[in-house]
């Protein structure tokens, strides 16, 4: 089965595909795609939908998928407990600790 077939609904299995997509988005929203924890200053690449600051965190750089966001958070401080949403593909911290929620469907 190719990826294009997921974009074209068919009468015989449209309900099963819709149920699968709803379950996938729900799993992503609940963090069931997995969580990565970072507390160092190295650059980390991945496919995440949410950054959750565990403690006060200073961001050196953050990159999003092309054409999904604009602006930059370089040098920004994210307070503990705050979240940043978006299609994040890389993160570098100056200090602090974050949880990055993996995206299962983006």
C-alpha positions in Angstrom: 0.0 0.0 0.0 1.5 3.3 -1.0 1.2 6.6 0.9 -1.0 8.2 -1.7 -3.8 5.7 -1.0 -4.1 7.2 2.5 -5.0 10.6 0.9 -7.7 9.2 -1.4 -10.8 7.9 0.4 -12.4 4.8 -1.0 -15.9 3.7 -0.1 -15.0 0.2 1.0 -12.5 1.3 3.7 -13.0 5.0 4.4 -14.3 4.3 7.9 -11.3 2.1 8.8 -8.8 4.7 7.5 -10.6 7.5 9.3 -10.5 5.6 12.6 -6.8 4.9 12.1 -6.1 8.6 11.5 -8.1 9.6 14.6 -6.3 7.1 16.7 -2.9 8.3 15.4 -3.6 11.9 16.2 -4.9 11.0 19.6 -1.8 9.0 20.3 0.4 11.9 19.2 -1.5 14.3 21.5 -1.1 12.0 24.5 2.6 11.6 23.9 2.3 8.0 22.9 4.8 8.5 20.0 7.5 8.8 22.7 9.3 11.5 24.6 12.9 12.6 24.3 14.6 14.3 27.3 17.5 16.7 26.8 19.6 18.6 29.3 22.8 19.2 27.4 24.1 21.8 24.9 24.4 19.5 21.9 22.2 19.9 18.8 19.4 17.3 18.6 17.5 16.4 15.4 14.2 14.7 15.3 10.5 15.0 14.5 8.6 16.5 17.4 5.4 18.4 17.8 5.9 19.9 21.3 8.7 21.2 23.5 7.9 21.1 27.2 10.4 23.0 29.5 10.9 20.9 32.7 12.8 23.8 34.3 13.7 27.3 33.1 15.4 26.7 29.8 17.4 29.0 27.4 17.2 28.0 23.8 20.2 28.5 21.5 18.4 27.6 18.4 15.2 25.8 17.3 14.2 24.8 13.7 10.9 24.0 12.3 9.8 22.1 9.2 10.0 24.5 6.2 7.1 26.8 5.6 5.4 25.9 9.0 6.7 28.7 11.2 8.5 32.0 11.0 10.7 34.0 13.4 13.3 32.7 15.8 13.5 31.8 19.5 17.3 32.0 19.7 18.3 33.3 23.1 14.7 33.0 24.4 14.1 31.8 28.0 11.2 29.3 28.4 10.0 29.1 31.9 9.5 25.7 33.6 6.2 24.1 32.7 5.7 26.2 29.5 5.3 24.5 26.1 6.1 25.4 22.6 4.0 23.7 19.8 5.0 23.3 16.2 6.6 20.9 13.8 10.1 21.0 15.4 13.0 19.3 13.6 16.0 20.4 15.7 16.8 22.0 19.1 19.9 23.3 20.8 19.9 24.4 24.4 22.1 26.8 26.2 20.9 25.6 29.6 17.9 23.9 31.2 16.0 20.7 30.6 13.3 19.9 28.1 11.0 17.0 27.1 10.4 16.8 23.3 7.2 14.9 22.3 7.8 12.8 19.2 5.3 13.2 16.3 3.9 10.0 14.9 2.0 11.7 12.1 3.3 15.0 10.6 
